[in-house]
Amino acid sequence: MDEHDPKSVHLDGSMPPMEQVRLATITLLHAALKDSQGAMHKVLEQDLRQEEALFSAMVRKMGSWSPEELHAHLCEVVGVLAKRALKNDATLEEFTRRVDAMWGELHDERPHFQRMGDAAHPDDPYTLASVRHTLDQLVAFAAQHPPKFP
């Protein structure tokens, strides 16, 4: 995971605030998550685009935040999404299935779907173990940048 410069997170008023926050979070996600196949990025982007509740409170408060504070809150959103996917074996398996399906769509190939307890296919770029590891890294990244509340 790379560090992301908080000062590069800025909102310029060129689009609605909710969309600006989403795009800033997607930019942060791409900086934090190495995903050479691209499927996990796409699935997490889809999830981010559906997160009205996570962003609405941020949009109301973001005008009073410094770039560092905004960065910390965006990291928190990324951590929340990763923790949701890691909630239990069923949510991890479903998230991994979605990533596998996206990989198949992006690469026009048949994906390999691994079930809990089954061995991974040797050609599967997104195994349960590798997805868990990547999500754990996102949680750790978010934990390194906690929002500070007064």
C-alpha positions, -999 to +999 in steps of 0.1 A: +000+000+000+013+034-009+010+065+011-013+091-003-005+127+001-034+143+020-027+177+004-036+162-030-072+156-018-091+187-026-126+196-036-129+223-063-167+229-066-168+218-102-193+191-095-218+183-068-202+178-034-213+141-030-197+132-064-165+151-055-162+131-023-169+098-041-142+106-067-117+117-041-123+084-023-119+064-055-086+083-061-075+074-026-086+038-031-065+035-063-035+050-045-039+026-015-048-006-033-025-024-057-047-044-080-029-053-112-060-072-126-083-043-119-114-062-107-112-054-070-109-017-079-140-019-100-161-038-073-150-014-046-158+016-069-193+001-074-197-002-037-185+034-031-210+047-057-238+032-036-227+046-003-250+076+003-250+072+041-212+071+044-208+103+023-237+124+034-223+132+068-190+140+052-205+164+027-222+184+054-189+188+074-162+188+047-161+226+043-147+230+078-120+203+074-084+207+065-070+185+036-055+162+063-089+158+080-107+151+048-080+126+039-085+108+072-123+106+067-118+093+032-095+066+046-121+058+071-147+052+043-122+028+026-117+010+059-155+006+064-159-010+030-131-034+036-144-043+071-179-050+056-164-075+032-144-091+060-174-092+084-176-130+082-169-159+059-201-155+039-195-118+032-159-125+022-170-153-001-197-131-017-173-102-022-147-125-037-174-139-060-182-104-072-145-097-078-141-130-097-171-122-118-158-087-126-124-102-135-142-125-159-160-096-174-129-074-178-108-102-193-135-120-212-127-152-195-145-177-173-138-168-137-129-193-110-153-192-080-138-206-048-160-217-019-150-217+017-132-249+025-124-256-011-089-253-026-083-224-049-079-230-086-043-225-096-052-199-122-075-179-099-061-143-095-086-136-067-086-164-041-104-161-008-070-158+009-056-132-015-088-111-012-088-114+026-051-103+026-058-073+004-088-062+024-068-066+056-042-042+041-069-017+033-082-019+069-046-013+081-041+016+057-073+032+071-062+026+107-030+045+100-050+076+091-078+079+118-100+109+118-094+131+148-124+145+165-122+176+187 
